[in-house]
């Protein structure tokens, strides 16, 4: 039995590694790999949203084999200039500034776009890129609301482009091995997963309506979102906590670890979701909860929770972020880095796998640094040779939807009963109104 488990794990990990680090796919020699159409072609990239996370991603993409960033797209001219200068140092060629990413999509030389703009732009931009025949690397969450996620999945199926969501832990080698161990029975049947995120975020204060800065195209920044006055505490990060543009901590950080929980438990859509929480720490413009617990039940007799504490950074299980699986014979914990630990039923550590590559979960722009390369390489292999994606858009939508349902449950003050075939809300008109959103006229996403 133990030998069978080890064989299974070895196959899973080695197969994932082949497509995660730009390796040659099984069945292809070096010569045949090089002859595949596009295998040796440069992939031309546009970066959308480069103030923080996007700038870090731009640097990582620029370091990849046979990749060139040809456009930097940002409504903040200052952010564009800083990012373009950094990219110029890495690839010895300055990308072209293209404030409106839609103009970049018109280029016949562009192959793919990396979307790291605010959440309200994720799905609409990815949909437009797909229709333009471009591949997409899409930061989490993949959508602002469930309806957008479903449209995005349908668009990918129609236009057959490669869309990878930024659930980068799906490509971390030790996490792949840990999930393989879990599925092979190292703790028996896993039936519960607890996920969490903690931080000490300060108050965002009460914003004042001020004139839009000269360096910002605020109308394009809002894009598909209904228009709101510009306030001095909105950019560049606090939009996360305002429902018109953001999705709260649940989707900002919860998406990553709920995704691991869904992967480990082998589940898709829930049958019941409930949530409690609120804005407790400060009295300011922050709208989304700073403290929240989401509970999700599935029809295979498993469940998971997510606990988000935005304003109290005390670690849980010794880590600021993580997931711990409970099973018949013990537990398995994955925390912030590319590592996992296994415990018996008495809490004794029985196995520990660590990595020299560390993560900083409190780093807002580049928490995973070198480890991101594996996920990006997998995306590029998806374009070049049709490699299986570690985080395709359907998988990304399923994980995003779980935390979206948690927010809907909280905002509607209802326990949600759901169709396990697609995650749709049953018999709850109040909650169903939050399945989609209002759009600025003319910006409604369509297949």
C-alpha positions in Angstrom: 0.0 0.0 0.0 2.8 2.4 1.0 4.7 1.6 -2.3 1.5 2.3 -4.3 1.1 5.6 -2.5 4.7 6.6 -3.2 4.4 5.6 -6.9 1.2 7.7 -7.2 2.9 10.8 -5.6 6.0 10.4 -7.8 3.9 10.4 -10.9 1.9 13.4 -9.9 4.8 15.5 -8.9 7.1 14.6 -11.8 4.2 15.2 -14.3 3.4 18.6 -12.8 7.1 19.6 -12.7 7.5 18.9 -16.4 5.0 21.6 -17.3 5.7 23.9 -14.4 9.3 24.7 -15.0 9.3 24.9 -18.8 10.6 21.4 -19.2 10.1 19.2 -22.3 6.7 17.5 -22.2 6.5 13.7 -21.9 6.7 12.0 -25.3 8.8 14.8 -26.9 12.5 14.8 -27.5 14.5 18.0 -27.5 14.5 18.0 -31.3 10.8 17.3 -31.7 10.0 19.9 -29.0 11.9 22.5 -30.9 10.0 21.7 -34.1 6.6 22.2 -32.6 4.9 25.3 -34.1 5.6 28.2 -31.8 7.9 26.3 -29.4 10.8 28.6 -30.2 8.8 31.7 -31.0 9.0 34.8 -28.8 5.9 35.5 -26.8 5.0 39.2 -26.9 3.3 40.4 -23.7 1.3 43.4 -22.6 1.1 44.3 -18.9 -2.1 45.9 -17.6 -1.9 47.5 -14.2 1.7 47.9 -13.1 1.7 50.0 -9.9 2.3 47.2 -7.4 1.6 43.5 -8.1 1.7 44.1 -11.9 5.2 45.7 -11.7 6.5 42.6 -9.8 4.8 40.3 -12.4 6.3 42.4 -15.2 9.8 41.8 -13.9 9.2 38.0 -13.6 7.8 37.8 -17.1 10.7 39.8 -18.5 13.1 37.2 -17.1 11.4 34.2 -18.8 12.9 32.5 -21.8 12.0 34.1 -25.2 9.5 36.6 -23.8 9.3 40.3 -24.5 7.1 42.8 -22.9 6.1 45.1 -25.7 3.4 47.2 -24.0 2.9 48.6 -20.5 -0.7 49.7 -20.0 -1.6 51.8 -17.0 -3.9 54.7 -16.4 -1.3 56.1 -13.9 1.5 57.6 -16.1 3.9 57.5 -13.1 3.4 53.8 -12.6 3.9 53.2 -16.3 7.2 55.1 -16.4 8.6 53.3 -13.4 7.7 49.9 -14.7 8.9 50.5 -18.2 12.2 51.7 -16.9 12.6 48.5 -14.9 11.7 46.3 -17.9 14.1 48.2 -20.1 16.9 47.2 -17.8 15.9 43.6 -17.9 15.3 43.1 -21.7 17.4 45.9 -23.1 14.4 47.4 -24.9 11.8 49.8 -23.5 8.2 48.7 -23.9 5.8 51.1 -25.5 3.4 53.0 -23.2 -0.2 52.2 -24.0 -2.4 53.7 -21.4 -5.6 52.2 -22.8 -5.0 48.4 -23.0 -7.7 48.1 -25.6 -5.3 49.7 -28.1 -2.7 47.1 -27.3 -5.2 44.4 -28.0 -5.5 45.7 -31.6 -1.8 44.8 -32.2 -1.3 41.8 -34.4 2.1 41.2 -32.8 0.7 40.9 -29.3 0.3 37.3 -28.1 -0.8 37.7 -24.5 -1.8 40.1 -21.8 -1.1 40.0 -18.1 -4.0 41.6 -16.1 -3.1 42.9 -12.6 -5.5 45.9 -12.6 -8.1 46.3 -9.8 -10.7 43.5 -9.3 -13.5 45.2 -11.2 -11.4 45.1 -14.3 -10.3 41.4 -14.2 -13.1 39.6 -16.0 -14.1 42.5 -18.4 -10.5 42.9 -19.5 -9.9 39.2 -19.9 -13.1 38.9 -21.9 -12.1 41.7 -24.3 -8.6 40.1 -24.7 -10.1 36.7 -25.4 -12.3 38.2 -28.1 -9.2 39.8 -29.6 -7.5 36.4 -29.9 -5.0 37.0 -27.1 -4.0 34.7 -24.3 -4.4 35.9 -20.7 -2.6 35.6 -17.4 -5.2 36.8 -14.9 -4.5 37.7 -11.3 -6.9 36.5 -8.7 -9.8 36.9 -8.3 -10.8 36.0 -11.8 -14.0 38.1 -11.5 -15.7 40.8 -9.4 -19.0 38.7 -9.2 -20.2 35.2 -10.1 -21.9 36.2 -13.3 -18.6 37.6 -14.7 -16.9 34.4 -13.8 -19.4 32.3 -15.8 -19.1 34.6 -18.8 -15.3 34.4 -18.7 -15.5 30.6 -18.6 -17.9 30.6 -21.6 -15.6 33.0 -23.5 -12.6 30.8 -23.0 -14.5 27.8 -24.3 -15.6 29.8 -27.3 -12.4 31.4 -28.3 -10.0 28.6 -27.2 -7.4 30.9 -25.8 -5.1 30.1 -22.9 -6.2 31.7 -19.6 -4.2 31.0 -16.5 -5.4 32.4 -13.1 -2.8 33.6 -10.7 -3.3 30.9 -8.1 0.5 30.4 -8.2 0.6 27.8 -5.4 -0.9 25.3 -7.9 2.6 25.3 -9.4 4.8 25.2 -6.2 6.5 21.8 -6.3 6.3 21.0 -2.6 2.7 22.0 -2.4 2.0 19.8 -5.4 3.7 17.0 -3.5 1.7 17.8 -0.4 -1.6 17.6 -2.1 -0.5 14.4 -3.8 0.3 13.0 -0.4 -3.1 14.1 0.9 -4.9 12.4 -2.0 -2.9 9.3 -1.5 -4.1 9.0 2.0 -1.3 10.2 4.3 -3.9 11.4 6.8 -6.7 9.0 5.8 -9.8 10.6 4.3 -9.5 14.4 4.5 -12.9 15.8 5.5 -12.4 19.3 6.7 -10.1 22.2 5.8 -9.5 25.4 7.8 -8.0 28.4 5.9 -7.0 31.8 7.2 -5.3 35.1 6.6 -4.2 37.7 9.2 -2.7 41.2 8.9 -2.5 44.5 10.8 -4.0 46.8 8.1 -4.4 50.5 9.3 -7.4 52.6 8.9 -8.0 54.1 5.4 -9.6 57.2 7.0 -12.4 59.3 5.6 -11.6 60.4 2.1 -12.1 63.8 0.7 -13.4 64.5 -2.8 -10.6 66.2 -4.7 -9.7 66.9 -8.2 -8.4 64.0 -10.3 -4.6 64.1 -10.4 -3.1 65.0 -13.8 -1.2 61.7 -13.9 -4.4 59.6 -13.7 -7.1 58.7 -16.3 -9.8 58.2 -13.6 -12.6 57.5 -16.1 -10.7 54.6 -17.7 -9.6 53.4 -14.2 -13.3 53.0 -13.3 -14.0 51.4 -16.7 -17.0 49.0 -16.2 -17.8 50.2 -12.7 -20.6 52.8 -12.1 -19.0 56.2 -11.7 -18.1 57.5 -8.3 -16.4 60.8 -7.3 -12.6 60.6 -6.9 -11.4 60.6 -3.3 -7.9 61.1 -1.9 -7.8 57.7 -0.1 -8.8 55.5 -3.0 -5.6 54.8 -4.9 -3.6 52.7 -5.1 -4.7 50.0 -2.7 -7.7 51.0 -0.7 -10.2 50.3 -3.5 -9.9 46.6 -2.3 -12.3 47.5 0.6 -14.9 49.3 -1.4 -17.6 47.1 -3.1 -17.8 49.2 -6.3 -14.3 48.2 -7.2 -13.1 45.7 -4.7 -14.0 42.3 -3.2 -12.6 42.5 0.3 -10.1 40.3 2.0 -12.0 37.1 1.2 -11.1 37.4 -2.5 -7.9 39.4 -2.0 -6.2 36.7 0.0 -8.8 34.1 0.8 -9.0 33.0 -2.8 -5.5 31.5 -2.7 -6.1 29.2 0.3 -9.7 28.4 -0.4 -8.3 27.2 -3.7 -5.9 24.9 -2.0 -8.7 23.6 0.3 -10.9 22.9 -2.7 -8.0 21.1 -4.5 -7.2 19.0 -1.5 -10.8 18.0 -0.7 -11.5 17.3 -4.3 -14.7 19.4 -4.4 -16.2 21.8 -6.9 -19.4 23.6 -5.9 -20.9 23.7 -2.4 -24.4 22.9 -1.2 -24.5 25.4 1.6 -22.5 28.6 2.5 -22.9 30.9 5.5 -20.8 33.8 6.7 -20.5 36.2 9.6 -18.4 39.3 10.1 -18.2 43.0 9.7 -16.1 46.2 9.8 -15.2 46.4 13.4 -11.7 47.8 14.0 -12.1 51.4 12.7 -14.8 53.9 11.6 -13.8 55.0 8.2 -14.6 54.5 4.5 -13.8 50.7 4.5 -17.0 48.9 3.4 -16.0 45.2 3.2 -15.5 43.1 6.4 -12.2 43.4 8.3 -13.1 40.3 10.2 -15.0 37.4 8.5 -15.6 33.7 8.8 -17.0 31.8 5.8 -18.3 28.2 6.1 -18.9 26.0 3.1 -20.4 22.5 3.0 -20.1 20.0 0.1 -22.2 17.0 -0.9 -19.3 14.5 -0.4 -19.5 14.9 3.4 -16.7 17.5 3.6 -16.5 21.2 4.6 -14.1 24.1 4.8 -13.9 27.5 6.5 -12.1 30.7 5.7 -11.2 33.1 8.5 -10.0 36.6 7.5 -8.6 39.0 10.1 -7.4 42.1 8.3 -6.8 44.2 11.4 -5.3 41.7 13.9 -2.1 40.0 12.7 -1.7 37.4 15.3 -0.7 34.2 13.5 -3.0 31.1 13.4 -1.2 27.8 13.6 2.1 29.7 13.7 1.5 31.4 10.3 -0.2 34.5 9.0 -1.8 32.5 6.2 -2.5 28.9 5.5 -4.7 25.8 5.3 -4.8 22.8 7.5 -6.6 19.6 6.5 -8.2 17.3 9.0 -8.5 13.6 8.2 -9.2 10.3 9.8 -5.6 9.7 10.8 -4.1 13.1 11.3 -3.7 16.5 9.7 -1.7 18.2 7.0 -0.8 21.9 7.1 0.4 24.2 4.3 1.4 27.7 5.4 2.8 30.7 3.5 5.6 29.1 1.6 6.3 26.1 -0.6 6.2 23.7 2.4 3.9 21.3 4.2 3.8 19.4 7.5 2.0 16.3 8.6 0.8 15.5 12.1 -0.8 12.5 13.7 -4.0 12.5 15.7 -2.2 13.6 18.8 -0.6 16.5 17.1 2.8 15.0 16.8 4.8 16.1 13.8 5.5 13.1 11.6 6.7 14.7 8.4 8.0 18.1 7.3 8.9 19.2 3.8 10.5 22.7 3.5 11.8 24.8 0.7 14.8 27.2 0.5 12.6 29.6 -1.4 10.6 31.6 1.1 7.5 33.7 0.9 6.5 36.9 2.7 2.7 36.8 3.0 2.6 40.5 4.1 4.4 41.7 1.0 1.6 43.4 -1.0 3.2 43.3 -4.4 5.5 40.3 -4.6 4.9 37.7 -1.8 6.2 34.7 -3.7 9.1 36.2 -5.8 11.0 33.3 -7.4 8.3 30.8 -6.9 6.0 32.7 -9.3 8.2 31.7 -12.2 7.0 28.1 -12.1 3.4 29.3 -12.6 4.3 31.7 -15.3 6.4 29.1 -17.1 3.4 26.8 -17.0 1.3 29.5 -18.7 3.9 30.1 -21.4 4.1 26.3 -22.1 0.3 26.3 -22.4 0.7 28.8 -25.2 3.7 27.2 -26.9 2.9 23.5 -26.7 -0.6 23.2 -25.3 0.6 22.1 -21.9 -2.1 21.4 -19.3 -2.6 24.5 -17.2 -2.1 24.2 -13.4 -4.8 26.8 -12.8 -7.1 27.1 -15.9 -10.0 29.5 -15.8 -12.7 27.0 -14.9 -10.7 25.9 -11.9 -10.1 29.6 -11.0 -13.8 30.4 -11.3 -14.8 27.6 -9.0 -12.4 28.8 -6.3 -13.3 32.4 -6.8 -17.0 31.6 -6.6 -16.6 30.0 -3.2 -15.5 33.2 -1.5 -17.8 35.3 -3.6 -20.7 33.2 -2.2 -19.3 33.9 1.3 -19.5 37.6 0.6 -23.0 37.2 -0.8 -24.1 35.3 2.3 -22.7 38.1 4.5 -24.2 40.9 2.6 -27.6 39.3 2.2 -27.6 38.1 5.9 -28.7 34.7 4.7 -27.5 31.1 4.7 -27.2 30.2 1.0 -28.5 26.9 -0.3 -26.9 26.0 -3.6 -27.1 23.8 -6.7 -24.0 21.5 -6.4 -23.8 21.2 -10.2 -23.0 24.9 -10.8 -23.0 26.8 -7.5 -26.1 28.7 -8.3 -28.2 30.1 -5.4 -31.5 28.5 -4.8 -34.8 30.2 -3.8 -33.3 33.4 -2.4 -34.2 36.5 -4.4 -32.2 38.9 -2.1 -29.0 37.0 -2.4 -29.5 36.3 -6.2 -29.4 40.1 -6.8 -25.7 40.0 -5.8 -24.9 37.3 -8.4 -24.1 40.2 -10.8 -23.6 43.9 -10.5 -24.6 47.2 -12.1 -22.3 48.4 -14.9 -21.5 51.8 -16.3 -23.7 51.9 -19.4 -21.9 50.4 -22.5 -19.4 48.4 -20.4 -21.5 45.3 -19.7 -19.4 42.1 -20.4 -20.7 39.8 -23.1 -19.8 36.5 -24.6 
